[in-house]
Amino acid sequence: MSNTPGFDDPAGTWNRRYAGSDFLFGTEPNAWLREHAHALPAGGRVLCVADGEGRNSVWLAQQGHTVEAFDIAERAVEKARGLAQQQGVQVQFEVADGDGYAWPEAAFDGVVAIFIQFADPALRERLFARMVRALKPGGVLILQGYTPQQLVYRTGGPPLLSHLYTEPMLREAFATLRIETLRDYEAEVQEGSGHSGRSALIGLVARR
């Protein structure tokens, strides 16, 4: 799903990362998502992009949304299905990468993209454009990523400047949306073993 060095076989790479019985990024939802989920239309249809082991999609289903999610790693989706079953919710999971997923147009009340920074600039451009097109008029995008300062902290995310986000980048990428919140900040993040420690973050909430 990416041209990141070492990602010649992205599905295999991520399946290995998710191979253990533990949840690499934990089972609790991302804090930015939890804080801003009120912006999503109540009971809406929501897509979670590259949602891994399902921590965000399962939580959104618990909040009453109709949720769909995909990830490139079959092992991650298997664990996500187990988490949804354990929590007593329904999520439509699919094994797919960002290019292979059948993106519907103007179909979702919300699109959630949390730490999808496996994407190199070319893939990121395609993903961002597809995410915008997938939103219904009035639909909400909730996104979080790391900024270049994360290369100092190294507490999660790719060690590649080209994969990180800046405020000008996101403003340009989502210029067709109405940006409601865009914040560059630092915080302690504890999301399993995958994201742990002081982190340089950026969060976006935008509406089509």
Secondary structure, 3 states (H helix, E strand, C coil): CCCCCCCCCHHHHHHHHCCCCCCCCCCCCCHHHHHHHHHCCCCCEEEECCCCCCHHHHHHHHCCCEEEEEECCHHHHHHHHHHHHHHCCCEEEEECCCCCCCCCCCCEEEEEEECCCCCCHHHHHHHHHHHHHHEEEEEEEEEEEECCCHHHHCCCCCCCHHHCCCHHHHHHHCCCCEEEEEEEEEEEEEECCCEEEEEEEEEEEEEC
